[in-house]
Amino acid sequence: MIKPLPRSFYARDTKEVAKDLLGKMLVRKLAEGTIKGKIVETEAYYGEEDPASHAFRGRTERAKIMWGIPGTAYVYLIYGMYYLFNIVTEKKGKAGAVLLRALDPQERIGVMKRIRKIDEIKNLTNGPGKLTQSFCHH
């Protein structure tokens, strides 16, 4: 049985968390069964000092989650068409998040294919939008 990572795992430097998530499993229980994928690509986003981060412009409505509880998962819409899956990092009072960019599907691949409405495994979770769609039903 796979145990969830403790919040303390995420309450660290964002770059270190992004690196240490590689090889870990993302798990979601659905009515159709438990789907699992090994994390193979991540991207670190720092707070207000990172121009690529939602937090770059401060604590806006969209960005305030990045100052939240480490280990909190959140999904957001980008370009009006792609949902992306992130995990809050850093210690309290500092913004940070890791974007999950790609997974290697491990279990219940048929369920993921059905959700995504595709037959091939090659492009199932090889991008952040595809990954989120496979795991989060968006």
C-alpha positions as CSV (number, residue, x, y, z in Angstrom):
1,M,0.0,0.0,0.0
2,I,1.3,3.4,-0.9
3,K,1.3,5.9,2.0
4,P,0.6,9.6,1.4
5,L,3.7,11.8,1.8
6,P,3.6,13.9,5.0
7,R,3.0,17.6,4.8
8,S,6.6,18.1,6.0
9,F,7.8,16.7,2.7
10,Y,6.2,19.7,1.0
11,A,7.2,22.4,3.6
12,R,10.6,22.7,2.0
13,D,12.4,24.5,-0.8
14,T,10.2,24.3,-3.9
15,K,13.1,23.1,-6.2
16,E,14.0,20.3,-3.8
17,V,10.4,19.2,-3.6
18,A,10.1,19.2,-7.4
19,K,13.2,17.0,-7.6
20,D,12.1,14.7,-4.8
21,L,8.7,14.1,-6.3
22,L,10.3,12.4,-9.3
23,G,9.6,8.7,-9.0
24,K,6.8,9.2,-6.5
25,M,3.3,7.9,-7.3
26,L,0.2,10.0,-7.9
27,V,-2.8,8.0,-6.7
28,R,-6.5,8.7,-7.1
29,K,-9.4,6.5,-6.0
30,L,-12.3,6.5,-8.4
31,A,-15.5,4.4,-8.5
32,E,-13.9,2.5,-11.4
33,G,-10.8,1.7,-9.3
34,T,-7.6,3.3,-8.1
35,I,-5.5,4.9,-10.8
36,K,-1.8,5.4,-10.4
37,G,1.0,7.1,-12.2
38,K,4.7,7.6,-11.5
39,I,5.8,11.2,-11.6
40,V,8.4,11.7,-14.3
41,E,8.4,15.5,-14.8
42,T,7.8,18.4,-12.5
43,E,8.3,22.2,-12.6
44,A,9.1,24.4,-9.6
45,Y,7.3,27.8,-9.3
46,Y,8.6,30.2,-6.7
47,G,6.7,33.1,-5.2
48,E,6.9,36.8,-6.0
49,E,10.5,36.6,-7.3
50,D,9.5,34.2,-10.1
51,P,8.0,35.9,-13.2
52,A,6.5,32.5,-14.4
53,S,4.7,32.1,-11.0
54,H,1.1,33.0,-10.3
55,A,2.5,34.7,-7.2
56,F,4.6,37.1,-9.1
57,R,2.0,39.9,-8.8
58,G,1.4,39.2,-5.1
59,R,-1.5,37.7,-3.3
60,T,-4.2,37.9,-5.9
61,E,-7.4,35.8,-5.7
62,R,-5.9,33.3,-8.2
63,A,-2.5,33.2,-6.5
64,K,-3.4,33.1,-2.8
65,I,-3.4,29.3,-2.7
66,M,0.4,29.4,-3.2
67,W,0.7,30.7,0.3
68,G,-1.5,27.9,1.6
69,I,-0.8,24.7,3.5
70,P,2.1,22.7,2.1
71,G,0.9,19.6,0.4
72,T,-2.4,21.1,-0.7
73,A,-3.2,20.0,-4.3
74,Y,-4.8,22.6,-6.6
75,V,-6.0,22.6,-10.2
76,Y,-6.3,25.8,-12.2
77,L,-7.4,26.6,-15.8
78,I,-4.8,28.1,-18.2
79,Y,-5.5,29.6,-21.6
80,G,-9.2,28.9,-21.0
81,M,-8.7,25.3,-22.1
82,Y,-6.2,23.3,-20.0
83,Y,-6.4,22.4,-16.4
84,L,-3.1,21.9,-14.6
85,F,-2.3,20.1,-11.3
86,N,-0.1,21.7,-8.7
87,I,1.0,21.0,-5.2
88,V,1.7,23.9,-2.7
89,T,5.2,24.0,-1.2
90,E,7.4,26.1,1.1
91,K,6.9,26.9,4.7
92,K,4.1,29.1,6.0
93,G,4.3,32.7,4.8
94,K,6.2,31.9,1.6
95,A,4.6,31.1,-1.8
96,G,5.6,28.1,-3.8
97,A,4.2,25.3,-5.9
98,V,5.2,22.4,-8.0
99,L,3.4,21.7,-11.3
100,L,3.2,18.0,-12.2
101,R,4.1,18.0,-15.9
102,A,4.1,14.2,-16.8
103,L,3.4,10.8,-15.4
104,D,4.2,7.2,-16.4
105,P,0.8,5.5,-16.1
106,Q,1.0,2.5,-13.8
107,E,-2.4,1.1,-12.8
108,R,-5.9,1.2,-14.2
109,I,-4.6,2.6,-17.5
110,G,-7.8,1.6,-19.2
111,V,-9.8,3.9,-16.9
112,M,-7.4,6.8,-17.8
113,K,-7.8,6.1,-21.5
114,R,-11.6,6.1,-21.2
115,I,-11.5,9.4,-19.3
116,R,-9.3,11.0,-22.0
117,K,-11.2,9.2,-24.8
118,I,-8.1,7.9,-26.4
119,D,-6.8,4.4,-27.3
120,E,-3.0,4.9,-27.1
121,I,-0.9,5.0,-24.0
122,K,1.9,7.1,-25.6
123,N,0.1,10.4,-25.2
124,L,-2.0,9.6,-22.2
125,T,-0.2,11.6,-19.5
126,N,2.8,13.1,-21.2
127,G,1.9,16.8,-20.6
128,P,0.4,18.7,-17.7
129,G,-3.0,19.2,-19.3
130,K,-3.3,15.5,-20.3
131,L,-2.1,14.4,-16.9
132,T,-4.8,16.5,-15.1
133,Q,-7.5,15.3,-17.5
134,S,-6.6,11.7,-16.9
135,F,-6.6,12.1,-13.1
136,C,-9.1,14.8,-12.4
137,H,-11.8,14.3,-15.1
138,H,-11.5,17.8,-16.6
